């Protein structure tokens, strides 16, 4: 299963689009490194920074998705063109797709969807 297949199975169009828009925000507001972008995404979704263990797991997910999207640019485009909202210009397709996968993972965490 590819990151795109897993994401499409897990979420409907609106949720994928929301993850993409969050990914765009993370890429434009979060600096230029994975670490600073992850910190931004984590704070937006969970209102706290990522612990080292969490960051390591998320880095693995991101790296795997980025590698797959670099090898399959059509899959990256399919993911980032999901939904109606226009995409931000100037962002690398594979990077944006990989960040979309990562932000979707964060948004699907129990911590993000439950109160308490």
ZIPEZI-V779282 format. One record per residue. N is the residue number from 1. RES is the residue in one letter. PSI is psi in whole degrees, 0 to 359 (NA if undefined). BURIAL is 1 if it has 9 or more other ideal C-beta (glycine too) atoms within 8 Angstrom, else 0. Layout:
{{N/RES/PSI/BURIAL} {N/RES/PSI/BURIAL}}
This chain:
{{1/X/139/0} {2/X/163/0} {3/X/322/1} {4/X/314/1} {5/X/315/0} {6/X/317/1} {7/X/317/1} {8/X/325/1} {9/X/326/0} {10/X/333/0} {11/X/153/1} {12/X/175/0} {13/X/316/0} {14/X/319/0} {15/X/320/1} {16/X/317/1} {17/X/319/1} {18/X/318/1} {19/X/321/1} {20/X/316/1} {21/X/323/1} {22/X/319/1} {23/X/318/1} {24/X/316/1} {25/X/316/1} {26/X/318/1} {27/X/329/1} {28/X/332/0} {29/X/345/0} {30/X/16/1} {31/X/201/0} {32/X/353/0} {33/X/158/0} {34/X/315/0} {35/X/315/0} {36/X/326/1} {37/X/319/1} {38/X/318/1} {39/X/316/1} {40/X/312/1} {41/X/315/1} {42/X/318/1} {43/X/322/1} {44/X/314/0} {45/X/318/1} {46/X/358/1} {47/X/31/0} {48/X/162/0} {49/X/164/0} {50/X/138/1} {51/X/158/0} {52/X/316/0} {53/X/316/0} {54/X/315/1} {55/X/321/1} {56/X/317/0} {57/X/314/0} {58/X/325/1} {59/X/318/1} {60/X/317/0} {61/X/314/1} {62/X/311/1} {63/X/319/0} {64/X/314/1} {65/X/316/1} {66/X/317/1} {67/X/315/0} {68/X/318/1} {69/X/331/1} {70/X/324/0} {71/X/337/0} {72/X/77/1} {73/X/330/1} {74/X/322/0} {75/X/321/1} {76/X/313/1} {77/X/319/1} {78/X/317/1} {79/X/311/1} {80/X/350/1} {81/X/4/0} {82/X/132/1} {83/X/180/1} {84/X/333/0} {85/X/133/0} {86/X/149/0} {87/X/155/1} {88/X/134/0} {89/X/152/0} {90/X/0/0} {91/X/139/1} {92/X/130/0} {93/X/311/1} {94/X/318/1} {95/X/313/1} {96/X/318/1} {97/X/317/1} {98/X/319/1} {99/X/328/1} {100/X/317/1} {101/X/313/1} {102/X/317/1} {103/X/327/1} {104/X/319/1} {105/X/312/1} {106/X/316/1} {107/X/339/1} {108/X/357/1} {109/X/144/1} {110/X/321/0} {111/X/331/0} {112/X/335/1} {113/X/359/0} {114/X/154/0} {115/X/150/0} {116/X/NA/0}}
